[in-house]
Structure formats: structure tokens, C-alpha cells
Amino acid sequence: MKRFMHVALQDKQSLFSLFTGLVVSVIGTSATSQGHSGTGLMVVGASILSLAGFSLAASLHKTKQAIRPASNQLKAKEA
């Protein structure tokens, strides 16, 4: 979780997308609770949140791959 937050704070575009998706979803939820048709906004917000989540997961996987070979090189050097 700590690494996820670090990657999220480094990737400003994904962080903005998470915030935007959350705001759009909240607006859609409040519109629905007041009797208006806000389901479209909720779907758009959920889509933005899921795409931002996939982007952050890919960034997290990429940093994990970049870290792993360096640790393997250190183990080889010690042996």
C-alpha cells in the first residue's frame, strides 16, 4: 500500500483522474438521490476511476519490475 501511494503521488495525471472520477461519481450519486437521472454520471465516474486504477496498477508493476533486477544483481555480486 505504501508503494502504491508513492506511485500515485508521483503520477500526477493518474492522481488527477482519481480525483475527477470521485467528484463525478459523487455528483451522479447526489443527483440520483434527489430524483434526477444521474446514472450516466455515475457510470462515467466509475469508468474514470477504473481506468485510473489500471494506469496506477501498470505503473506499480513497472516500478516493481525495475526494482527486481537491481536486487538480483546485488545478490549475484555478493556470491
VMD Tcl script that draws the C-alpha trace (Angstrom):
set ca {
  {0.00 0.00 0.00}
  {2.89 2.34 0.79}
  {4.42 1.74 -2.65}
  {1.00 2.30 -4.28}
  {0.65 5.69 -2.58}
  {4.20 6.62 -3.62}
  {3.49 5.75 -7.27}
  {0.13 7.56 -7.13}
  {1.73 10.73 -5.82}
  {4.46 10.59 -8.49}
  {1.97 10.07 -11.31}
  {0.09 13.38 -11.15}
  {-2.16 12.62 -14.13}
  {-3.50 9.43 -12.54}
  {-3.96 11.21 -9.24}
  {-5.99 13.92 -11.01}
  {-8.01 11.22 -12.79}
  {-8.81 9.55 -9.47}
  {-9.96 12.86 -8.02}
  {-12.04 13.69 -11.12}
  {-13.67 10.26 -11.16}
  {-14.52 10.55 -7.50}
  {-16.08 14.01 -7.95}
  {-18.11 12.94 -10.99}
  {-19.35 9.84 -9.14}
  {-20.37 11.92 -6.12}
  {-22.25 14.38 -8.34}
  {-24.04 11.49 -10.05}
  {-24.92 9.91 -6.71}
  {-26.28 13.16 -5.30}
  {-28.31 13.78 -8.48}
  {-29.77 10.29 -8.25}
  {-30.67 10.74 -4.59}
  {-32.54 13.94 -5.46}
  {-34.63 12.16 -8.10}
  {-32.75 13.21 -11.21}
  {-31.16 10.89 -13.74}
  {-27.56 10.75 -12.52}
  {-26.79 7.19 -13.50}
  {-24.89 8.34 -16.58}
  {-22.61 10.47 -14.43}
  {-22.09 7.57 -12.05}
  {-21.10 5.30 -14.95}
  {-18.69 7.91 -16.32}
  {-17.17 8.43 -12.86}
  {-16.77 4.69 -12.34}
  {-15.12 4.38 -15.76}
  {-12.66 7.16 -14.99}
  {-11.86 5.58 -11.63}
  {-11.29 2.15 -13.16}
  {-9.04 3.50 -15.94}
  {-7.01 5.48 -13.41}
  {-6.74 2.37 -11.24}
  {-5.49 0.30 -14.17}
  {-2.97 3.01 -15.02}
  {-1.67 3.10 -11.45}
  {-1.51 -0.70 -11.32}
  {0.52 -0.73 -14.53}
  {2.87 1.93 -13.13}
  {3.21 -0.06 -9.92}
  {4.02 -3.22 -11.88}
  {6.57 -1.34 -13.98}
  {8.37 0.01 -10.90}
  {8.29 -3.45 -9.33}
  {9.95 -4.89 -12.45}
  {12.57 -2.12 -12.44}
  {13.44 -2.75 -8.80}
  {13.68 -6.54 -9.04}
  {16.67 -6.84 -11.46}
  {18.76 -4.47 -9.33}
  {18.28 -6.67 -6.27}
  {19.22 -9.75 -8.30}
  {22.42 -8.04 -9.41}
  {23.36 -7.30 -5.83}
  {22.82 -10.94 -4.84}
  {24.98 -12.09 -7.74}
  {27.70 -9.63 -6.78}
  {27.75 -10.89 -3.16}
  {28.09 -14.54 -4.20}
}
mol new
graphics top color blue
foreach p $ca { graphics top sphere $p radius 0.5 }
foreach p [lrange $ca 0 end-1] q [lrange $ca 1 end] { graphics top cylinder $p $q radius 0.2 }
display resetview
